[in-house]
Each structure stands twice: as structure tokens, then as C-alpha cells.
Amino acid sequence: MSKHYRYYDLIMAAFVCVLVCSNLIGPAKVTQIEVPLLGTLTFGAGILFFPISFIFGDILTEVYGYAASRRVIWAGFAGLAFASLMAWMIVALPSAPYWHNQHEYEVAFGSTWRISLAGLVAFAVGEFVNSYVMAKMKVISAGKHLWQRTITSTVFGEAVDTLMFVPLAFWDTGIIPNDKIPLIIMAQVIGKILVEVVLTPVTYTVVAFLKRAENEDYYDHNTDFSPFALR
């Protein structure tokens, strides 16, 4: 990416911040609410702001293109991996004899290697699916109907992310009963898509501002869509 942008680095930093927070803060709590027509929904609290990372992905791909979004996804992957490693190391350190909060600390930050690895893999695959669908639909639609692209790409990206993460992290662990996993997957996907829908006006506003400020509206006509090409 040779062109210099005013806000690209700030969006990257915000994306990584949201991603790390959603994976370190949210998973520590499982909540349950009653929803009319849908009944009881059970989900990790991180669902409240994890979808924001997909909104960032939509904005990046819409304005700067798939390649620019790909760089941010890998930056987020590296940040999440580092945060997970540091959390594991700090939890593993022996506590002082007079410090009696080890159990609470482990509950909040002591994700197992399986959960951390599942989160990393699911995040990367889901984000790349989201950006790929977004970029392809923009070319096909000639840049029209942004809301269709943002919602459709989120449906695919969030579905892949959740379908990978929940079984990889919790199947046969005893943390969540196996028969409840399909319900949690459904609740997570629905919740994340609803967040995208609700925040669509915000996405429109940010995209319009960035396109004017950056003088950019990228179309991925000849893009190498390999996740591993960092150009």
C-alpha cells in the first residue's frame, strides 16, 4: 500500500483495541436473557462489542480495499495472539502469599490454550471471509447498496467465525453442554448480525467521511485475494 492515508493507522489501532478487549473481557462472562419470540438466549458478553471488529472490516474494505483490510486483520491477529500469551503467562506466575485473588484472576483471564487457539483461528478465517465477500460484492454491484454488502458479508463472516469458535473451544469440555452448543451458535450469530444492522447508519456515516477525507473509494478488480499476500 504505497498511498499515504490520514486515518488508516488510527482505524487499525482502534480495530486491534476492540478485538483484544472483546476477546479478553467478554468471554469471562456468559449471560442469559429472555427475548420475545426467540425465547431464552445464552451468549458470551463479548458479543456486545466483538461485531464492531467486523464493522471495522467492512469500512476498511469499502474505503481502502481488500489488501488494506488484510494488513489490519493480520495486525489484529498478532495483537490478539500477544495479549493471549501475556494473559497466560501472568496467570501462570506464582502469586504472593498475601494475595488471595488468584482464582478470580484465573476466571477472568485464564482462558485455556484450546479457547485461545480457537479464538485466533476463528477470528482470522471469519474476518477474511467478511472482507472477501465485501470486496467481491462491491465490484459486482458497482459500488451500489452499501447496506447489502455490509450485512451480507457479516452474515457470512460472523457465521463462519461462530461455527468454528464455539465447537473448537467448548465441544466435550464440560464448560458448555454439547446439546446447548447449537443454541449458543444460533444466538451468537443472530446477535452479531443484529448489531451490524443497528449500527448500519454509523457505518454509512464513517464510510462517507473517510471517502471524502482520504479521496479514496477502492474497487478490487485485480486484487490478489490470498490471505497471506501482505502487499
N, C-alpha and C positions, 0 to 999 in steps of 0.2 A: 504494500500500500504506500505509494510514493507521495500522494497528495496530502498536504497538512490540513487537519481539521481542528476547529476550535474546541469542540465539545466531545469528541470521540473518547479521549482519555478519561474525561470525567464520567462518561457513561460506563466505561469499562470499570472504573473504580466503584461506582455505585452498584453495578451488576455483581461484582465479586463480594461486596459487603452484604448485599441482600442474600446472596447464595450461602455464604458462610453462616450468617445469622439464622437463616431458615433451617439449616441442617444441624446446627449446634444447639439452638434454643428450642425450636419447635418440637423435635422428636421426643423430648423429655416428658411431654405431657400428651396423654390420649384423652380426648373429650368426647362427650356424647350429648346430642341434642335431639329434640323431637321436632320434626318438620312436617307440616301439613301435607297430606297425600303421600309423602315418601316414608313417613314413619320415623323410626329411630335411626339416626346417622351417627356412626362412630368413626373418628378420624384423628390423626395426629394434628396437634395445634399448629404445626408448621405450615399446614395447608393455607393458613390465613395470609401468608406473605411469600411462600415459595412460588406461586404462579407469577409473581411480579418479575421473576427472572425470565420467564417465557415472554412476558410483555417487553422486557428489555431486548430479548432476542428478536421479537417482531420489529421493534423500532430500528434496531441496528441493521437488520436485513433489508428493510424497506428503504432506509435512507442511504446506507453505506454499501450494501451488497453482502452476498453470502461470505466472501473471503474475509471481509472485515469482521463479520459476526463470528466466523470460525476462530479468529485470533482471540476474541473475547471469551469464547467458550473454553478454549484451552487455558486462558488465564484464570478463569473461574475454576476449572478442574484442578489446576496447580494450587490455587488458594485453598480450595476445599480439602485437597489431599494434605497440605501442610497443616491446616487447622486440625484435621482429624488426628494426624500424627502427634501434634503437640498436646492435644487433649488426652490421648492415650498415655503419653509419657508423663504428664503431670498427675494423672490419676494413679499411675503405677509407682510414683515416687513415695517412699515411706513417709508417713505423717508424724509430726511431733507428738510426744506422749500426752501433751496437754490440749491437743487439737482433736475434737471429737465429732467432726463433721464429715469424716471420710465417706460414710455410707451415703449421705445426701449428695455429696460431690459426685460419687460414682453413679448415682441415679440420674443426675442432671447431665453429666458429661462423659460417662463411661460406656459409650457405645462399643459393642463388640466389633472385632475385626470383620465379621460377616456383615453386620449392618453398615459399617463404614464403606466396605468394598461394594456392597450392593448399591449404596447411595451414589458412589462415584461412577459406577458403570451405567446405572440407570439415568443419571443426570446427563452424561456425555451423549449417550445414544438418543435420549429424548430431545435434547437441545438441537442436535444435528438434524434430526427428523423435522423438528419445528422450523428451523431455518431453511432447510431444503424445500419443504412444501411451500413456505412463504415465498421464496425466490422464484420457484417454478410457476406458481400461480400468478405472480406479478407479471412475468413475461407473457403468459397465456392470456391474461385479462388486459394486457396493455396498460397496466397501472390503475385500472378502474376497480371500484368496490373494495376499498381497503378493509372494511369490516369483514367481508367474506374471507379474505386471506388471513386476517389475524385469528378469527375464530376457528376456521378450518385447520390451520397449522397448529393451533393449540390443541384441538381435539386429537390430532394425530400424535403430536409431541407429548402431551400430558398422558395420553392413553399408553403409549409405549413406555414412558418413564414409570408410571404406576404399575403397569403389568409386569415390568421387570423388577422393580424395587421391592414391592410387598412380598411376593413369594421368595425371592432370593434372600431377603432379610429375615423373614419370620416363619417360613414353612417348616414344620416339625421342630420348632424351637421351644414350644410351650408358652412363649410370651403371648401369642395370639392363637386361639384355637383354629385348627385348619379349616373348619367349616365356616368360620367367620371371615376368612380372608377374601372370598369373592365379594362379600358385602362391603368390606373396607375398601377394596379396589374400586367398586362402583361409586361409593360415597366420595372417595378421593377425586376420581375423575370428574364427577358431576360438580363437586365443589370448586375445583380448579377452573373448569370451563365457565362456571358462573362468575368467578372473579374476573376472568377475561372479558366476559360480556359486560359486566357492570363498569369496568374500567375502560371500555372502548372509547368513550368521549375523551378521556385523558390521553389515550394512545393517539387519537386523531390530532389533538392539540399539540402534543410533543412532536409528532412527525411533521406537522405543518411548520412548526417553529424551526426545527432542525433543517428541513429542506431549504427554507429561506436563508437561515443563518450560515449554513455550510455551502449553499449554492450547489447542492448535490441531490440527485434522485436516481440512484443506480439501478440499472437493469442487468441481470446476469445472463446475457446472451451467450457469452463464450467462456463461462467460468468453469474451472476445474472443481468439481464438487467433492473431490476426495477429502475426507476429514483430516487427512494427515499432510496436506499441502499447505504450508504456512505462508505462502506468498500473499 
